[in-house]
Amino acid sequence: MSDKPVTEMSFEESMRALEQVVGQLERGDVELDASISLYERGAELKKRCEEKLAEAEEKVAAITLGENGAAKGTTPVEGM
């Protein structure tokens, strides 16, 4: 498992780390205390993935289309 802080992970890194956490928990080959730590890390990773997806959705929603239907730019999204 990576020691990289969750807040610095990309969406893809977060997803891979979350898949590893889930795999370890599903196998059940970790002690209880370690399972609790894994679960907490998994919750952080899930939240990070959700945040990154929301950011991407906002960026896609901000794309403006020109008269021919092609993307011509973006409009500012509040809070970014």
LINHUTA-V888971 format. One record per residue. N is the residue number from 0. OMEGA is omega in whole degrees, -180 to 180 (999 if undefined). Layout:
n->N omega->OMEGA
n->N omega->OMEGA
//
This chain:
n->0 omega->-178
n->1 omega->175
n->2 omega->-179
n->3 omega->178
n->4 omega->-178
n->5 omega->-177
n->6 omega->180
n->7 omega->-176
n->8 omega->172
n->9 omega->177
n->10 omega->-177
n->11 omega->178
n->12 omega->180
n->13 omega->180
n->14 omega->179
n->15 omega->180
n->16 omega->179
n->17 omega->177
n->18 omega->178
n->19 omega->179
n->20 omega->-180
n->21 omega->179
n->22 omega->179
n->23 omega->-180
n->24 omega->180
n->25 omega->179
n->26 omega->178
n->27 omega->-178
n->28 omega->177
n->29 omega->180
n->30 omega->-175
n->31 omega->-179
n->32 omega->178
n->33 omega->178
n->34 omega->179
n->35 omega->178
n->36 omega->178
n->37 omega->-180
n->38 omega->180
n->39 omega->178
n->40 omega->177
n->41 omega->179
n->42 omega->177
n->43 omega->-180
n->44 omega->178
n->45 omega->179
n->46 omega->179
n->47 omega->178
n->48 omega->180
n->49 omega->179
n->50 omega->-179
n->51 omega->177
n->52 omega->179
n->53 omega->178
n->54 omega->-179
n->55 omega->179
n->56 omega->179
n->57 omega->180
n->58 omega->179
n->59 omega->-179
n->60 omega->-177
n->61 omega->-180
n->62 omega->179
n->63 omega->-179
n->64 omega->177
n->65 omega->-178
n->66 omega->-180
n->67 omega->178
n->68 omega->179
n->69 omega->178
n->70 omega->-180
n->71 omega->-180
n->72 omega->179
n->73 omega->174
n->74 omega->180
n->75 omega->176
n->76 omega->-179
n->77 omega->176
n->78 omega->-179
n->79 omega->999
//
